[in-house]
Amino acid sequence: MSISRQLLLPLALLLLAPAAEAAGEFYCCQDATTGRRVCGDTLPEQCRGRAYQILDRAGNVVQEVGPPLTPEQKAELAAANRLRKKQEEAARELRRMDQALLDTYATPQDINIAQRKAEDDVNLAIRNAQEHIETSLAKRQKLEAEAEFYQKKTMPSELQKELRAIDHEIKVQQELIDVKQRELATIRSKYEADRKRYFELTGRTSTSPAVNRPASSSTVR
């Protein structure tokens, strides 16, 4: 019995060997020199650097392998990959911003309230700057009246200094107003964009009343 087992084991291995070989693959390509089809259990030398096919033992094509890319093709592929990566990053950033928008505003009225508060803060700064200008202009008018006495003689240096200081203050405050006016336009543009995107994301329609905006403050030149 022991002898039979010793004889059967090598026989079984021999029978299994073709089955294992049958599970392998073939590599085939067109020989550039002869034009003939070349195949092998491993990639033939004639197929290196060329397009080839991988076939199973039944002759079915398992995979098509293209030829190596040219430097130009590699550059194009790299550029395409970079563009795809940028697009994916932009899409992720848009999703993040959209979620932040929805987390910030529960209703369209919340957008109106936030915009009104932002505009009120800026308009307050504009009004304060205008009040400074009006006060400075009133002071300057008094100094101008005093300066009339020195039309034919040298104006005191202290009076000249005060006039220059007032002119500088008016200039600074006017520049502040200009900055705040631009900031006001930016705020309105931002909230209009937020409102539009909110309606797109929620599918709601704009039924809320328009934001009550105070009249634009006139600038003093």
TORZA-896792 format. One record per residue (C-alpha): residue number from 1; residue in three letters; y, z, x. Coordinates in nm, 3 decimals, padded with zeros to 5 digits. Example, Ala and Ser with C-alpha at 12.3 -4.5 7.8 and 13.67 -1.06 7.14 Angstrom:
2
(atom 1 'ALA' (-00.450 00.780 01.230))
(atom 2 'SER' (-00.106 00.714 01.367))
% end
This chain:
221
(atom 1 'MET' (00.000 00.000 00.000))
(atom 2 'SER' (00.235 00.086 00.283))
(atom 3 'ILE' (00.157 -00.248 00.449))
(atom 4 'SER' (00.242 -00.442 00.130))
(atom 5 'ARG' (00.579 -00.277 00.110))
(atom 6 'GLN' (00.654 -00.362 00.471))
(atom 7 'LEU' (00.574 -00.729 00.399))
(atom 8 'LEU' (00.769 -00.747 00.072))
(atom 9 'LEU' (01.096 -00.613 00.214))
(atom 10 'PRO' (01.166 -00.900 00.457))
(atom 11 'LEU' (01.061 -01.147 00.187))
(atom 12 'ALA' (01.310 -01.000 -00.057))
(atom 13 'LEU' (01.588 -01.027 00.198))
(atom 14 'LEU' (01.506 -01.392 00.258))
(atom 15 'LEU' (01.516 -01.464 -00.116))
(atom 16 'LEU' (01.852 -01.291 -00.155))
(atom 17 'ALA' (02.018 -01.477 00.135))
(atom 18 'PRO' (02.062 -01.814 -00.049))
(atom 19 'ALA' (02.204 -01.627 -00.349))
(atom 20 'ALA' (02.463 -01.460 -00.129))
(atom 21 'GLU' (02.545 -01.794 00.035))
(atom 22 'ALA' (02.578 -01.956 -00.307))
(atom 23 'ALA' (02.848 -01.706 -00.395))
(atom 24 'GLY' (03.065 -01.836 -00.106))
(atom 25 'GLU' (03.347 -02.090 -00.110))
(atom 26 'PHE' (03.421 -02.430 00.041))
(atom 27 'TYR' (03.744 -02.540 00.204))
(atom 28 'CYS' (03.823 -02.910 00.163))
(atom 29 'CYS' (04.109 -03.139 00.265))
(atom 30 'GLN' (04.186 -03.501 00.345))
(atom 31 'ASP' (04.148 -03.585 00.711))
(atom 32 'ALA' (04.476 -03.741 00.819))
(atom 33 'THR' (04.305 -03.950 01.086))
(atom 34 'THR' (04.007 -04.094 00.897))
(atom 35 'GLY' (04.126 -04.050 00.539))
(atom 36 'ARG' (03.792 -03.893 00.457))
(atom 37 'ARG' (03.739 -03.567 00.272))
(atom 38 'VAL' (03.644 -03.285 00.505))
(atom 39 'CYS' (03.483 -02.960 00.381))
(atom 40 'GLY' (03.341 -02.647 00.538))
(atom 41 'ASP' (03.243 -02.285 00.476))
(atom 42 'THR' (03.547 -02.195 00.683))
(atom 43 'LEU' (03.871 -02.385 00.703))
(atom 44 'PRO' (03.801 -02.702 00.907))
(atom 45 'GLU' (04.023 -02.770 01.202))
(atom 46 'GLN' (04.140 -03.095 01.036))
(atom 47 'CYS' (04.277 -02.888 00.744))
(atom 48 'ARG' (04.495 -02.658 00.949))
(atom 49 'GLY' (04.862 -02.722 00.883))
(atom 50 'ARG' (04.779 -02.937 00.580))
(atom 51 'ALA' (04.727 -02.893 00.207))
(atom 52 'TYR' (04.372 -02.801 00.111))
(atom 53 'GLN' (04.158 -02.685 -00.179))
(atom 54 'ILE' (03.928 -02.388 -00.214))
(atom 55 'LEU' (03.616 -02.468 -00.421))
(atom 56 'ASP' (03.327 -02.258 -00.540))
(atom 57 'ARG' (02.966 -02.363 -00.476))
(atom 58 'ALA' (02.962 -02.550 -00.807))
(atom 59 'GLY' (03.247 -02.773 -00.685))
(atom 60 'ASN' (03.513 -02.619 -00.909))
(atom 61 'VAL' (03.861 -02.588 -00.761))
(atom 62 'VAL' (03.943 -02.220 -00.728))
(atom 63 'GLN' (04.280 -02.252 -00.557))
(atom 64 'GLU' (04.522 -02.518 -00.436))
(atom 65 'VAL' (04.694 -02.436 -00.108))
(atom 66 'GLY' (05.000 -02.643 -00.027))
(atom 67 'PRO' (05.109 -02.758 00.318))
(atom 68 'PRO' (05.326 -02.529 00.533))
(atom 69 'LEU' (05.691 -02.531 00.434))
(atom 70 'THR' (05.943 -02.721 00.643))
(atom 71 'PRO' (06.240 -02.525 00.785))
(atom 72 'GLU' (06.457 -02.674 00.511))
(atom 73 'GLN' (06.211 -02.570 00.241))
(atom 74 'LYS' (06.188 -02.220 00.387))
(atom 75 'ALA' (06.568 -02.194 00.379))
(atom 76 'GLU' (06.578 -02.313 00.018))
(atom 77 'LEU' (06.306 -02.065 -00.080))
(atom 78 'ALA' (06.490 -01.780 00.091))
(atom 79 'ALA' (06.814 -01.877 -00.086))
(atom 80 'ALA' (06.632 -01.893 -00.420))
(atom 81 'ASN' (06.480 -01.550 -00.359))
(atom 82 'ARG' (06.821 -01.404 -00.273))
(atom 83 'LEU' (06.972 -01.554 -00.588))
(atom 84 'ARG' (06.686 -01.419 -00.800))
(atom 85 'LYS' (06.732 -01.073 -00.647))
(atom 86 'LYS' (07.105 -01.079 -00.723))
(atom 87 'GLN' (07.039 -01.184 -01.080))
(atom 88 'GLU' (06.785 -00.906 -01.124))
(atom 89 'GLU' (07.029 -00.651 -00.981))
(atom 90 'ALA' (07.305 -00.780 -01.210))
(atom 91 'ALA' (07.073 -00.752 -01.509))
(atom 92 'ARG' (06.982 -00.394 -01.415))
(atom 93 'GLU' (07.350 -00.305 -01.373))
(atom 94 'LEU' (07.433 -00.457 -01.711))
(atom 95 'ARG' (07.157 -00.254 -01.877))
(atom 96 'ARG' (07.288 00.060 -01.710))
(atom 97 'MET' (07.645 -00.009 -01.826))
(atom 98 'ASP' (07.528 -00.090 -02.178))
(atom 99 'GLN' (07.338 00.238 -02.199))
(atom 100 'ALA' (07.639 00.428 -02.066))
(atom 101 'LEU' (07.855 00.261 -02.332))
(atom 102 'LEU' (07.617 00.364 -02.611))
(atom 103 'ASP' (07.595 00.717 -02.470))
(atom 104 'THR' (07.975 00.743 -02.464))
(atom 105 'TYR' (08.056 00.611 -02.811))
(atom 106 'ALA' (07.858 00.711 -03.118))
(atom 107 'THR' (08.082 00.515 -03.357))
(atom 108 'PRO' (08.357 00.251 -03.332))
(atom 109 'GLN' (08.605 00.524 -03.422))
(atom 110 'ASP' (08.515 00.702 -03.098))
(atom 111 'ILE' (08.639 00.398 -02.907))
(atom 112 'ASN' (08.966 00.401 -03.102))
(atom 113 'ILE' (09.018 00.772 -03.032))
(atom 114 'ALA' (08.950 00.731 -02.659))
(atom 115 'GLN' (09.185 00.432 -02.637))
(atom 116 'ARG' (09.462 00.612 -02.825))
(atom 117 'LYS' (09.437 00.913 -02.594))
(atom 118 'ALA' (09.445 00.696 -02.281))
(atom 119 'GLU' (09.746 00.502 -02.410))
(atom 120 'ASP' (09.928 00.820 -02.514))
(atom 121 'ASP' (09.897 00.963 -02.162))
(atom 122 'VAL' (10.043 00.646 -02.009))
(atom 123 'ASN' (10.320 00.617 -02.267))
(atom 124 'LEU' (10.417 00.978 -02.201))
(atom 125 'ALA' (10.456 00.896 -01.831))
(atom 126 'ILE' (10.671 00.594 -01.923))
(atom 127 'ARG' (10.896 00.800 -02.150))
(atom 128 'ASN' (10.939 01.065 -01.881))
(atom 129 'ALA' (11.037 00.798 -01.628))
(atom 130 'GLN' (11.286 00.647 -01.873))
(atom 131 'GLU' (11.442 00.988 -01.932))
(atom 132 'HIS' (11.480 01.030 -01.555))
(atom 133 'ILE' (11.652 00.691 -01.538))
(atom 134 'GLU' (11.886 00.775 -01.825))
(atom 135 'THR' (11.978 01.106 -01.660))
(atom 136 'SER' (12.037 00.932 -01.327))
(atom 137 'LEU' (12.251 00.664 -01.493))
(atom 138 'ALA' (12.465 00.930 -01.657))
(atom 139 'LYS' (12.516 01.100 -01.320))
(atom 140 'ARG' (12.598 00.769 -01.160))
(atom 141 'GLN' (12.858 00.692 -01.423))
(atom 142 'LYS' (13.037 01.016 -01.339))
(atom 143 'LEU' (13.018 00.941 -00.967))
(atom 144 'GLU' (13.150 00.588 -01.025))
(atom 145 'ALA' (13.448 00.734 -01.210))
(atom 146 'GLU' (13.509 00.964 -00.914))
(atom 147 'ALA' (13.468 00.672 -00.670))
(atom 148 'GLU' (13.753 00.485 -00.841))
(atom 149 'PHE' (13.999 00.719 -00.671))
(atom 150 'TYR' (13.882 00.581 -00.336))
(atom 151 'GLN' (13.930 00.209 -00.402))
(atom 152 'LYS' (14.201 00.179 -00.140))
(atom 153 'LYS' (14.072 00.441 00.103))
(atom 154 'THR' (13.747 00.547 00.256))
(atom 155 'MET' (13.499 00.700 00.014))
(atom 156 'PRO' (13.370 01.041 00.125))
(atom 157 'SER' (13.030 01.018 00.292))
(atom 158 'GLU' (12.888 01.281 00.058))
(atom 159 'LEU' (12.981 01.070 -00.245))
(atom 160 'GLN' (12.826 00.760 -00.086))
(atom 161 'LYS' (12.511 00.958 -00.015))
(atom 162 'GLU' (12.486 01.077 -00.374))
(atom 163 'LEU' (12.526 00.722 -00.508))
(atom 164 'ARG' (12.255 00.592 -00.275))
(atom 165 'ALA' (12.022 00.879 -00.375))
(atom 166 'ILE' (12.072 00.805 -00.745))
(atom 167 'ASP' (12.012 00.431 -00.695))
(atom 168 'HIS' (11.693 00.511 -00.507))
(atom 169 'GLU' (11.575 00.745 -00.783))
(atom 170 'ILE' (11.641 00.481 -01.049))
(atom 171 'LYS' (11.448 00.224 -00.842))
(atom 172 'VAL' (11.151 00.461 -00.797))
(atom 173 'GLN' (11.136 00.546 -01.165))
(atom 174 'GLN' (11.161 00.180 -01.266))
(atom 175 'GLU' (10.876 00.093 -01.030))
(atom 176 'LEU' (10.672 00.372 -01.189))
(atom 177 'ILE' (10.741 00.225 -01.533))
(atom 178 'ASP' (10.627 -00.117 -01.413))
(atom 179 'VAL' (10.303 00.032 -01.279))
(atom 180 'LYS' (10.240 00.220 -01.603))
(atom 181 'GLN' (10.308 -00.091 -01.811))
(atom 182 'ARG' (10.040 -00.275 -01.614))
(atom 183 'GLU' (09.809 00.024 -01.653))
(atom 184 'LEU' (09.868 00.015 -02.027))
(atom 185 'ALA' (09.765 -00.352 -02.039))
(atom 186 'THR' (09.452 -00.271 -01.837))
(atom 187 'ILE' (09.359 00.010 -02.076))
(atom 188 'ARG' (09.394 -00.217 -02.379))
(atom 189 'SER' (09.185 -00.487 -02.213))
(atom 190 'LYS' (08.914 -00.235 -02.118))
(atom 191 'TYR' (08.878 -00.086 -02.463))
(atom 192 'GLU' (08.883 -00.426 -02.630))
(atom 193 'ALA' (08.594 -00.526 -02.402))
(atom 194 'ASP' (08.413 -00.198 -02.478))
(atom 195 'ARG' (08.462 -00.251 -02.849))
(atom 196 'LYS' (08.335 -00.609 -02.837))
(atom 197 'ARG' (08.026 -00.513 -02.634))
(atom 198 'TYR' (07.958 -00.215 -02.861))
(atom 199 'PHE' (07.950 -00.441 -03.164))
(atom 200 'GLU' (07.720 -00.685 -02.981))
(atom 201 'LEU' (07.475 -00.408 -02.885))
(atom 202 'THR' (07.471 -00.230 -03.221))
(atom 203 'GLY' (07.503 -00.530 -03.448))
(atom 204 'ARG' (07.787 -00.359 -03.632))
(atom 205 'THR' (08.098 -00.534 -03.758))
(atom 206 'SER' (08.454 -00.431 -03.697))
(atom 207 'THR' (08.547 -00.250 -04.019))
(atom 208 'SER' (08.749 00.033 -03.870))
(atom 209 'PRO' (09.131 00.017 -03.881))
(atom 210 'ALA' (09.314 -00.109 -03.578))
(atom 211 'VAL' (09.438 00.139 -03.320))
(atom 212 'ASN' (09.788 00.263 -03.401))
(atom 213 'ARG' (09.975 00.175 -03.084))
(atom 214 'PRO' (10.331 00.296 -03.029))
(atom 215 'ALA' (10.586 00.028 -02.969))
(atom 216 'SER' (10.605 -00.078 -02.607))
(atom 217 'SER' (10.873 00.119 -02.427))
(atom 218 'SER' (11.162 -00.095 -02.314))
(atom 219 'THR' (11.237 -00.081 -01.946))
(atom 220 'VAL' (11.576 00.003 -01.800))
(atom 221 'ARG' (11.698 -00.231 -01.532))
% end
